[in-house]
Amino acid sequence: MKFPHLPIGQRFSFKGKTYTKTGPLTASEEETGKRQLMRKSAEVTPLNLTQTASEQKERQFGEREVREMFARYREQLHQAVSAKAGQQASLSIEQLLALLDAQPLPIDQG
């Protein structure tokens, strides 16, 4: 099966290692948590096609993946706040964005 045909979250085998598809062209190696860019032409072998809902909920994320999720979330916050920039508020948009940038990610706090 070609990599693009896998659904996101699907476990698969590629070159003797087990991965989980994390995006349209990315996968996370189960053993190390390292992310890898996958070629569209990569031939992969799906694993656990009958994975239950409870097994899917128990999925663990590597530190890098969590940091990237928080970075995407922060970017979404910036975009949402910027979209509201035309509305009058007690803080200027620059002050609010600076405040958001100054906040550490929850993973950095311990």
N, C-alpha and C positions, 0 to 999 in steps of 0.2 A: 504494500500500500504506500502511496506517496504521502509525504508529511502533511501537505495542505489539506488532505482529506480527513485528518484526525480532528475531533472536536477539542477545544481548549479544555484542559484538565485531564485529558486521556493519557494514561501511562503507556509507554512503548519502549521497544528495544531497538538500539541502533549501534552498530559496530561493537557489540558485546557489552554495552552499558544500558542501564535502565534510566529513562527520562520521563518527565511529565511535560506535556505541551503547555506553555504559559502564554503564548501569543501567536499571531499569524505566522511568524517566522522564528519564534524563539522557544527554547525548551530549557528545563532545569534538570541537571543530573541529580538523581536521587541520592547517591552516595555522598557527594560533596556539596550539593546545592548550587554549583556553578551554572550560570546561564550560558547557553550556546546559541548562536545564530545558525539556523538550519536552512539548507538549500531546499527550494521548492521541489527539486527532483530527487531528494533523499528518499530511499526505499526504507521504510520502517516496519516493524512488526508490532501491532497493537497488543497490549497485555490487559488482562482483567476486563474483558468486554462486558462482563456481567457484574461489575462493581456495584455494591449496594449504596443507597443514599447515606447510610451511617458511615461507611468507609470513606466516602467522598468528603464528609464533614470533618473527618479526623486528619485531613491533609495538613502537613506542616510546611512552613515557609522558611527558607534560608534568610539569613540576615540581609544579604544584598537585595533579595526580592522584597522584603519588608521595607527597606529604605527606599527602593524605587516606587513602591506603592504610596508611601508617604510623600515622596517628591511629586508624584502625579496628583495627589490630593491637594498639596499646597498650590500647585499650578492651577488646579480647578478653582480653588479659593480666590487666587489672584484674578482669574478671568471673571468670576462672578462679581467680585467687588468692583473691578474695573468697569463692568457693564452698568453698575449702579452709580458710576462717578457723576452723572448728571444730576443726581438727587442731592439736595442739601442735607448735610449731616453735621454733627458737632466736631468730627475729626475730618481733616482733609484726606483725600484719597492717598496722597503721598505718606501722610502720617500713619494711616491704617496699614498700608502695604509695608512700611518700615517696621511697624509693630509685628506683623505676621512674620516677616523675615527674621526678626530678632528672637522669635520663639523657637526653642530647640524642639527637634522631633521627639516624640515620646520615647523612642528607642534609645536616644542619647541620654535620657534621664536616669538610667539605671538598669 
